[in-house]
């Protein structure tokens, strides 16, 4: 743009970033394009950090990982048309897992939007398309609407149930004069966007829950991802009810490893399924009771026959896919704290610890050796690196870890095998997590999945992030290959060529290690997480040291 064309007034794009900073956004993931460059004019006047991924899908996954690791919302700046179609997969993953992110895009000029005249990046109905993978999609047609739409966006993301939100601005609105439009207050502290609206539980409904629990002979407690920010009352409630407790994949860490009432995330396995099916009362808090947590073997045999008590912040979820006998519309924290107060002077007794031990033994008896080797690697990482965050893709050790890995705290284990189930998530989401957190971060991804988004490795190198990218090499799409073999299907499209990861790492500015022993892995983890560049670790699933680790494997530790 020539100097004579630089606008002298405050543009709508400049005002937008001022409002973003006011609402607490400190990081934007974006790829500048001719339709979005004017969103960048005001960034130097803020404390917002800009990160450039190498693909818009990577931007969305980074924003996803950023929130999951920190609880803070990031924004994405995305161009019209192909930029939005590229990020929609990441938005769909975030929507499925209730992860907030603010996607801000351009759209064609006011007079050209939806014209069908063949303008650059033109879509028939961009807002309508994106609306299907967002809580809402809204267009700012004039600068005066900016403060109201931004407020609505953050109110929605801080609502009872969160998810991605999309705002688009025509390119001539981005550059329009906004000098007369309301600006963020200067006499107030920026708003804490991480705080979420809390719905208080109805006291009468909590009283009904207590009555049902007191009458129960063998209750079971199910905690979901909606409980990740609940305080110590989550553990206290399990102990007051004296109930076997299971955690969804996104709820790992709500109870500490080896807690005597915890059965981890084993609710898809036969022994834990039988326990839930035979329970006379099931208390489910902050969980969708969805397939990717309760039926990951996809045989439709998960069932609840006892009285179902559901606590959820979304009224629709109280009846999907199982209808609650006692529904409680509430945030997890409010309901759990309320139940603890009602039960603290009269704790219940169900001999649950003995029941848990019996189920654990059944699970151990059913365990496969390959499962033990994969989870042993994950436990080794956890026990070597304090506070480690493991960000997974859809790959075999992630599936095993979903069942057998115990996180020390919430927000330390998440992956894309839940909900929408995308491939390529593990690397960019780990980059987002590492930007958000000072804790060690591991990207756990397969040799097939990483090829979806391996270009983001250079983004980690550019940012000098000491990120460990653990590539699990099974020479192709191993999990799908196994599924095809078991179904007697021809092995077409799964035995893909595996790249040379040592050369790729070097080309992208990362270091590389071929991991072949337990001691080598421990030593490398301690050294490389203190460095200033990403390091690719390659583990072949046939390596002998995995079998050695499996021999000493202890479930539920």
Secondary structure as UniProt FT lines:
FT   HELIX           3..5
FT   HELIX           12..22
FT   TURN            23..24
FT   STRAND          27..30
FT   TURN            34..36
FT   HELIX           37..39
FT   TURN            41..42
FT   HELIX           43..45
FT   STRAND          49..51
FT   HELIX           56..70
FT   STRAND          75..78
FT   TURN            80..81
FT   HELIX           82..96
FT   TURN            97..98
FT   STRAND          101..107
FT   TURN            110..114
FT   TURN            120..121
FT   HELIX           126..130
FT   HELIX           131..133
FT   STRAND          136..140
FT   HELIX           143..145
FT   HELIX           146..157
FT   STRAND          164..170
FT   HELIX           171..174
FT   TURN            179..180
FT   TURN            193..194
FT   HELIX           203..215
FT   STRAND          220..223
FT   HELIX           225..227
FT   TURN            228..229
FT   HELIX           233..241
FT   STRAND          244..247
FT   HELIX           249..251
FT   TURN            252..253
FT   TURN            257..258
FT   TURN            260..261
FT   TURN            264..265
FT   TURN            267..268
FT   HELIX           270..278
FT   STRAND          281..285
FT   HELIX           291..294
FT   TURN            296..297
FT   STRAND          307..312
FT   HELIX           315..319
FT   STRAND          326..329
FT   HELIX           332..343
FT   TURN            344..345
FT   HELIX           352..365
FT   HELIX           369..384
FT   TURN            386..387
FT   STRAND          389..392
FT   HELIX           396..404
FT   TURN            410..411
FT   STRAND          413..415
FT   TURN            416..417
FT   TURN            419..420
FT   HELIX           425..436
FT   STRAND          441..446
FT   TURN            447..449
FT   HELIX           450..453
FT   HELIX           454..456
FT   HELIX           457..462
FT   TURN            463..464
FT   STRAND          468..473
FT   HELIX           478..486
FT   TURN            487..488
FT   HELIX           501..507
FT   TURN            508..509
FT   STRAND          511..514
FT   HELIX           518..528
FT   TURN            529..530
FT   STRAND          535..540
FT   TURN            541..542
FT   HELIX           544..551
//
